[in-house]
Amino acid sequence: MSDRRKDREGKLALGLLVLLRLAILGALVISVYLAWTSLSGKAVAGCGADSNCDKVLHSRWGYWFGLPVSVVALLLDVAVLALTFRMGPQRDAAAQRKLWPALFSASIILIGAAIWFTALQALVIRSFCPFCMTAHALGVLAGLIILFNAPVRAVPERPWQQEKQVYLPPRVARNCIVAALVMLALLVGGQTLHHQKLFAVQSVPERVTRPIPTNAVVTSNLVTNAPSPIVITQTIVPPILTNALGGNVVDHRFQIYRGMFQFDLREEPIIGSSDASYAMLSLFDYTCHHCRVTHPLLVQAQRTFSNKLAIASLPMPLDSSCNYTVRRTPLAHSNACHYARLGLIVWRANKEKHAALAEFLFTGEKPPPIETAFNYARSLVGPEKFDRSMCDPWVPQALA
């Protein structure tokens, strides 16, 4: 009986093996889901804008060298799950001995990664993602099952014992620990040193006064002639125009980016009067949570300054169907282009009704269903004016 028990040492019991597989499979399913939502731009179920889950998944700590950490977790879970199907009481002892170093290292990585990401959520982000924490808990469970059942012991003395038993020599176990710690250090270092950009900034080119060589490449105010060093060109900055009262509006027009973009308050959708002396620009999306929070503040600011201030409100839908800078439309911004078109149609049909539509669309946590918004907009300005504005080429041009 003693020899049979020794022969079974290092071989996971069937019950523990099933529990290990279920734990790692659960973590794998969550990792696949989070990786899919991250790479496709979809919204995670139950993770609304500004929720704890949203803060974690869309922070810089959700990436490792620009790759979503869920993809890294997915690869680790797949590897561990695959190894478990090559283990068990009936599997060959020699084959299992080769698997234990990898499993032992993986268990330390699973536990260490869970500690790292839990500490980040608690101390840095100060928000917890239920999906992430569930995956970490399952990973820790799997890691502990492996760790506490690892056959760490010296090589048996007798050759026949060496052949039939499963063991992990202490020296090999120490090497596995070192390797796992190196991998964890790489994880921590990759997240700490690499700051994932969650936004992109593009420069607006300025007017160049000197002739540019035909073989030069112009980016913003830099001119390069490879392989020559970068040369900064001289530029003329248009003066900031002001009216007699000191405002930034001249003849109902104001400009931004040193005159690269100019807006006519008589043509653009605005909050306030087109005769205002001061103006500012608001780019918004009716489906954007932050825009919905900001809108009443802008309205309050305009009312405070009354007719002295006008706010040009231009729709910037985060929807790929009308915004070429958006590659994939997040679920939260579905129909953003339709809401934007409704606003422009109402403005074109009856400027005085535009504020009422904005109030209707911005009220509540989310905009109303698109059919409800359509019917409200149509009744607001009247069916005839609404239908006529729908066919107005100004609407798609303004949206573009």
C-alpha atoms as one frame of an Amber mdcrd trajectory, in Angstrom:
protein
   0.000   0.000   0.000   2.863   2.327   0.794   4.427   1.804  -2.628   1.088
   2.382  -4.363   0.579   5.605  -2.425   4.040   6.786  -3.448   3.272   5.885
  -7.036   0.274   8.231  -6.856   2.257  11.109  -5.360   2.430  14.130  -7.623
  -0.610  13.051  -9.595  -3.602  15.299  -9.002  -6.728  13.532  -7.790  -9.568
  13.544 -10.273 -11.759  15.828  -8.120  -9.018  18.435  -7.724  -8.200  18.211
 -11.404 -11.828  18.900 -12.365 -11.967  21.855  -9.945  -8.721  23.212 -11.389
 -10.067  22.964 -14.928 -13.344  24.650 -14.014 -11.540  27.521 -12.267  -9.136
  28.186 -15.118 -11.926  27.761 -17.687 -14.020  30.389 -15.886 -11.075  32.798
 -15.887 -10.494  32.022 -19.567 -14.101  32.808 -20.531 -13.935  36.185 -18.775
 -10.569  36.965 -20.393 -11.941  36.111 -23.836 -14.941  38.373 -23.273 -12.859
  41.311 -22.011 -10.334  40.873 -24.821 -13.119  40.808 -27.419 -14.766  43.969
 -26.073 -11.420  45.747 -25.856 -10.251  44.871 -29.374 -13.649  45.406 -31.006
 -14.452  48.640 -29.177 -17.650  47.152 -27.742 -18.984  48.118 -24.310 -18.743
  45.643 -21.445 -22.136  44.557 -20.121 -23.085  46.493 -17.010 -20.126  48.874
 -17.349 -21.700  52.196 -18.124 -19.805  55.439 -18.558 -17.940  56.501 -15.423
 -18.756  53.216 -13.653 -16.094  51.464 -11.573 -15.729  48.839 -14.280 -15.326
  51.509 -16.959 -12.673  53.345 -14.941 -10.594  50.168 -14.588 -10.898  48.847
 -18.133 -10.252  52.224 -19.774  -7.352  53.265 -17.582  -3.712  53.083 -18.686
  -3.390  50.020 -16.405  -5.667  48.048 -18.689  -2.793  47.714 -21.174   0.626
  46.097 -21.273   2.939  47.604 -23.896  -0.185  48.740 -25.748  -1.819  45.293
 -25.627  -4.961  44.801 -23.509  -3.982  42.842 -20.394  -6.979  40.585 -20.969
  -5.214  39.247 -24.081  -2.143  38.391 -21.993  -4.366  36.706 -19.380  -6.148
  34.805 -22.135  -2.885  33.322 -23.415  -1.833  32.246 -19.907  -5.230  30.677
 -19.177  -5.178  28.746 -22.451  -1.705  27.392 -21.682  -2.640  26.267 -18.165
  -5.916  24.695 -19.301  -4.115  22.782 -22.047  -1.574  21.445 -19.537  -4.286
  20.203 -17.177  -5.650  17.916 -19.886  -2.307  16.157 -19.993  -2.447  15.385
 -16.283  -4.416  13.046 -14.055  -4.151   9.802 -12.071  -4.079   7.678 -15.208
  -1.510   9.708 -17.131   2.063   8.596 -17.649   4.320   9.685 -14.757   7.277
  10.588 -16.991   5.103  12.892 -19.113   3.629  14.574 -16.026   7.068  15.242
 -14.572   7.799  17.388 -17.639   4.600  19.405 -17.126   5.073  20.369 -13.491
   7.768  23.052 -13.961   5.509  24.973 -16.346   2.451  24.501 -14.113   4.382
  25.510 -11.007   5.620  28.710 -12.679   2.137  29.468 -14.006   0.609  29.128
 -10.528   2.959  31.788  -9.138   2.235  34.089 -12.086  -1.523  33.663 -11.611
  -1.339  34.515  -7.922   1.200  37.321  -8.361  -0.743  38.945 -11.205  -3.945
  38.830  -9.138  -2.180  40.567  -6.244  -0.728  43.223  -8.589  -3.983  44.070
 -10.347  -5.993  44.024  -7.115  -3.499  46.454  -5.563  -3.763  48.706  -8.626
  -7.538  48.808  -8.410  -7.511  49.434  -4.656  -4.650  51.931  -4.352  -4.234
  53.616  -7.756  -7.489  53.476  -9.714  -9.619  53.296  -6.548 -12.302  51.366
  -8.390 -12.974  47.663  -8.791 -14.034  45.840 -11.940 -16.328  42.889 -11.095
 -15.265  40.977 -14.217 -11.577  41.462 -13.450 -11.906  40.550  -9.784 -13.853
  37.398 -10.631 -11.176  36.354 -13.115  -8.449  37.074 -10.546 -10.275  35.066
  -7.859 -10.599  32.062 -10.192  -6.939  32.447 -11.171  -5.866  32.475  -7.520
  -7.963  29.375  -6.832  -6.332  27.564  -9.750  -2.897  28.755  -8.664  -3.379
  27.558  -5.080  -4.583  24.142  -6.235  -1.416  23.756  -8.293   0.867  25.256
  -5.654  -0.332  23.113  -2.742  -0.307  19.917  -4.780   3.025  20.457  -6.489
   5.250  17.385  -5.851   8.263  19.399  -4.663  10.666  16.822  -3.240  14.043
  15.285  -3.889  14.556  12.763  -6.654  13.778   9.240  -5.347  16.831   7.090
  -4.726  15.679   3.942  -6.493  15.519   3.892 -10.294  12.111   2.190 -10.395
  10.717   4.934  -8.106  12.139   7.583 -10.356  10.317   5.972 -13.255   6.887
   5.569 -11.615   6.638   8.646  -9.377   5.984  12.282 -10.233   8.299  14.737
  -8.515   9.633  18.275  -8.843  13.174  18.608  -7.495  13.686  21.609  -5.151
  16.376  23.039  -7.414  13.990  23.011 -10.385  11.231  24.505  -8.211  13.534
  27.385  -7.224  14.326  28.018 -10.882  10.591  28.073 -11.624  10.034  30.642
  -8.899  12.779  32.854 -10.308  11.358  32.539 -13.834   7.859  33.397 -12.589
   9.138  36.442 -10.703  10.950  37.620 -13.833   7.710  37.330 -15.801   5.829
  39.260 -13.113   8.540  41.940 -13.145   8.127  42.177 -16.918   4.374  42.613
 -16.438   4.784  45.328 -13.823   7.570  47.040 -15.761   5.628  46.985 -19.015
   2.650  48.668 -17.384   4.705  51.155 -15.384   7.123  52.251 -18.095   4.748
  52.179 -21.067   1.991  54.791 -20.872  -0.780  53.692 -23.184  -2.166  56.670
 -25.119  -5.925  56.766 -24.729  -6.221  59.718 -27.088  -4.554  61.151 -30.192
  -3.573  64.760 -30.831  -3.006  66.024 -34.368  -1.366  69.363 -35.097  -2.983
  71.931 -37.350  -0.590  73.140 -40.102   0.241  76.815 -40.088   0.787  79.030
 -43.129   4.386  78.820 -44.344   6.016  81.993 -45.666   9.092  80.453 -47.270
   8.889  78.177 -50.340   8.998  74.499 -49.449  11.206  72.103 -51.472   9.209
  69.725 -53.638  10.743  66.665 -51.977   9.993  67.866 -48.436   7.415  66.355
 -46.123   5.435  68.865 -44.084   3.989  67.966 -40.668   2.602  70.848 -38.649
   5.358  73.480 -38.593   8.180  70.995 -39.209   9.793  70.450 -42.608  12.043
  67.436 -43.087  14.317  66.486 -45.972  15.415  62.968 -45.115  18.094  62.225
 -44.156  18.782  65.891 -43.320  17.984  67.075 -39.787  14.609  68.593 -38.993
  14.285  72.283 -39.901  11.727  74.511 -38.232  10.144  76.844 -40.760   9.179
  80.431 -40.193   5.451  80.973 -40.018   3.053  83.853 -39.951   0.532  83.720
 -37.115  -2.697  85.491 -38.053  -3.610  88.161 -35.506  -6.384  87.456 -33.044
  -9.186  89.699 -34.230 -11.254  91.542 -31.648 -14.213  93.829 -32.000 -14.567
  97.293 -30.595 -16.023  95.943 -27.357 -13.054  93.639 -26.776 -14.779  90.367
 -27.680 -13.534  87.644 -30.001 -16.474  87.963 -32.420 -16.095  90.230 -35.471
 -19.032  90.648 -37.847 -20.739  87.598 -36.295 -17.630  85.484 -36.895 -15.058
  84.007 -34.559 -12.027  81.786 -35.140  -9.989  79.114 -33.382  -6.550  77.569
 -33.977  -5.122  80.915 -35.098  -7.703  81.360 -37.799  -7.543  77.868 -39.299
 -11.222  77.374 -38.425 -13.778  80.155 -38.648 -17.433  80.067 -37.658 -20.342
  82.312 -38.515 -22.789  82.620 -35.610 -25.576  83.295 -38.099 -25.080  79.902
 -39.737 -23.899  77.487 -37.053 -26.182  75.950 -34.405 -25.623  78.096 -31.309
 -26.729  78.565 -27.727 -27.358  82.284 -27.273 -27.502  85.208 -29.679 -25.674
  85.561 -32.974 -24.976  89.207 -31.975 -22.848  88.143 -28.980 -19.432  89.758
 -28.504 -17.846  86.563 -27.198 -18.114  83.039 -28.540 -16.806  79.568 -27.776
 -17.032  76.224 -29.522 -18.599  73.044 -28.141 -18.049  69.708 -29.889 -20.454
  67.151 -28.477 -22.239  63.842 -28.924 -25.776  63.330 -27.625 -24.823  59.749
 -26.610 -21.669  60.839 -24.742 -21.998  60.613 -20.956 -19.559  63.459 -20.306
 -21.281  65.654 -22.886 -24.586  65.043 -21.143 -23.041  66.174 -17.868 -21.428
  69.240 -19.470 -24.438  70.477 -21.488 -26.446  71.971 -18.589 -23.277  73.691
 -17.345 -22.786  75.320 -20.755 -26.418  76.440 -20.821 -26.044  77.899 -17.338
 -22.857  79.737 -18.340 -24.541  81.226 -21.408 -27.523  82.390 -19.341 -25.165
  83.979 -16.820 -23.505  86.106 -19.513 -26.776  86.483 -21.433 -26.395  87.935
 -24.943 -22.696  88.656 -24.454 -21.809  84.975 -24.943 -22.725  82.538 -27.703
 -21.773  78.869 -27.780 -21.444  77.261 -31.199 -22.653  73.681 -30.726 -21.336
  71.360 -33.404 -22.159  67.634 -33.269 -19.169  65.269 -33.236 -20.777  61.793
 -33.143 -18.587  58.935 -31.911 -20.180  56.778 -34.576 -18.300  55.265 -37.505
 -21.289  55.597 -39.848 -20.643  59.346 -40.196 -17.314  59.912 -38.416 -14.372
  58.440 -40.314 -12.049  58.836 -37.308 -14.046  56.196 -35.406 -13.063  52.734
 -36.601 -15.651  50.778 -34.613 -18.748  52.251 -33.048 -18.936  51.508 -29.310
 -22.300  50.140 -28.249 -22.932  53.193 -26.061 -22.732  55.452 -29.140 -25.074
  53.524 -31.412 -27.328  55.873 -33.397 -25.114  58.856 -32.469 -25.150  59.974
 -36.112 -28.954  59.802 -36.234 -29.292  61.999 -33.135 -26.801  64.480 -34.607
 -28.763  64.660 -37.868 -31.978  65.306 -35.947 -30.356  68.276 -34.225 -29.154
  69.749 -37.511 -32.505  69.154 -39.201 -34.373  70.974 -36.422 -31.848  73.838
 -36.503 -32.305  74.184 -40.239 -36.092  73.998 -39.954 -36.570  76.355 -37.005
 -33.608  77.777 -35.075 -35.802  78.757 -32.128 -36.761  75.103 -31.521 -33.192
  73.775 -31.435 -32.746  74.433 -27.700 -35.935  72.507 -26.899 -34.718  69.485
 -28.854 -31.316  69.638 -27.139 -33.031  69.739 -23.756 -35.142  66.734 -24.732
 -32.180  64.690 -25.980 -29.861  65.621 -23.101 -32.377  64.917 -20.319 -31.811
  61.674 -18.426 -28.912  59.270 -18.192 -29.285  58.236 -21.846 -30.963  59.827
 -24.880 -34.483  58.592 -25.647 -34.978  55.828 -28.248 -34.246  57.109 -31.726
 -37.860  56.631 -32.866 -39.122  58.690 -29.912 -36.554  61.406 -30.649 -37.522
  61.418 -34.342 -41.240  61.820 -33.592 -40.561  64.562 -31.042 -38.301  66.498
 -33.435 -40.861  66.213 -36.233 -43.698  67.464 -34.049 -41.495  70.256 -32.656
 -41.023  72.060 -35.982 -43.968  70.652 -37.888 -44.026  67.766 -40.408 -43.672
  69.983 -43.503 -40.646  71.946 -42.307 -39.061  68.800 -40.878 -39.437  66.823
 -44.114 -38.133  69.750 -46.153 -35.059  70.102 -43.916 -34.378  66.378 -44.134
 -33.749  66.812 -47.843 -31.634  69.937 -47.396 -28.034  69.231 -48.559 -26.806
  71.587 -45.802 -27.491  68.887 -43.164 -25.046  66.224 -44.434 -22.512  68.931
 -45.295 -22.687  70.375 -41.771 -22.321  66.899 -40.258 -19.309  66.159 -42.431
